[in-house]
């Protein structure tokens, strides 16, 4: 039985996989940028920024008292910013 030449097919499949990965990373980058902007708007005394990572993107958030705001304390209830912003993302929790 003769062997079929699969080189062009394998090359095309690899190209399609790269294109899909690039598109997924672009969507992650766009979602991270939107999330960072949404959070930054809700935290005028802090900052939120998106940065690319090998797997997509990450959002870094810094603000005074952020942990107490997100989770509350013994004397103050939580006023979360990050959780609601994530929930507004398409496909969010």
C-alpha positions as CSV (number, residue, x, y, z in Angstrom):
1,X,0.0,0.0,0.0
2,X,1.6,3.3,-1.0
3,X,2.0,6.1,1.6
4,X,0.2,9.3,1.0
5,X,2.1,12.6,1.2
6,X,0.9,14.4,4.3
7,X,3.4,17.2,4.4
8,X,1.1,19.9,2.9
9,X,-1.8,18.8,5.1
10,X,0.3,18.8,8.2
11,X,1.7,22.3,7.4
12,X,-1.9,23.6,6.8
13,X,-3.1,22.1,10.1
14,X,-0.1,23.6,12.0
15,X,-0.9,27.0,10.3
16,X,-4.6,26.7,11.4
17,X,-3.6,25.8,14.9
18,X,-1.3,28.9,15.1
19,X,-4.0,31.1,13.7
20,X,-6.5,29.8,16.3
21,X,-4.0,30.3,19.1
22,X,-3.2,33.8,17.9
23,X,-6.9,34.7,17.8
24,X,-7.5,33.3,21.3
25,X,-4.5,35.3,22.6
26,X,-6.0,38.4,20.9
27,X,-9.4,37.8,22.6
28,X,-7.7,37.4,25.9
29,X,-5.6,40.6,25.4
30,X,-8.8,42.5,24.5
31,X,-10.7,41.1,27.5
32,X,-7.9,41.9,29.9
33,X,-7.6,45.4,28.6
34,X,-11.4,45.9,29.0
35,X,-11.3,44.4,32.5
36,X,-8.4,46.6,33.6
37,X,-10.2,49.7,32.3
38,X,-13.4,48.7,34.1
39,X,-11.6,48.1,37.4
40,X,-9.4,51.3,37.0
41,X,-12.6,53.3,36.6
42,X,-14.0,51.9,39.8
43,X,-10.7,52.5,41.7
44,X,-9.8,56.1,41.2
45,X,-7.2,55.9,44.0
46,X,-5.5,52.8,42.5
47,X,-4.4,51.3,39.2
48,X,-5.2,48.4,37.1
49,X,-3.3,47.4,34.0
50,X,-3.2,44.5,31.6
51,X,0.0,42.8,30.5
52,X,0.5,40.0,27.9
53,X,1.6,36.6,29.2
54,X,2.6,33.5,27.4
55,X,-0.9,32.1,27.9
56,X,-2.8,35.2,27.1
57,X,-3.0,38.2,29.4
58,X,-3.0,39.1,33.1
59,X,-4.5,42.1,35.0
60,X,-2.6,43.6,37.9
61,X,-4.6,45.7,40.4
62,X,-3.2,47.9,43.1
63,X,-5.1,50.2,45.5
64,X,-4.9,51.2,49.1
65,X,-7.1,48.9,51.2
66,X,-8.0,46.7,48.2
67,X,-8.1,43.5,50.2
68,X,-10.4,45.0,52.8
69,X,-12.6,46.5,50.1
70,X,-12.9,43.2,48.3
71,X,-13.5,40.9,51.3
72,X,-14.6,43.3,54.0
73,X,-13.3,43.5,57.6
74,X,-14.8,42.9,61.0
75,X,-16.2,46.4,61.0
76,X,-17.0,47.1,57.4
77,X,-18.8,45.1,54.8
78,X,-17.2,44.2,51.5
79,X,-17.5,46.6,48.5
80,X,-16.0,44.4,45.8
81,X,-14.8,45.8,42.5
82,X,-12.8,43.0,40.9
83,X,-15.4,40.2,41.3
84,X,-18.3,42.2,39.7
85,X,-16.0,43.4,36.9
86,X,-14.9,39.8,36.1
87,X,-18.6,38.7,36.1
88,X,-19.4,41.3,33.5
89,X,-16.9,39.8,31.0
90,X,-18.4,37.6,28.3
91,X,-18.5,34.1,29.7
92,X,-17.6,35.5,33.2
93,X,-18.4,33.7,36.4
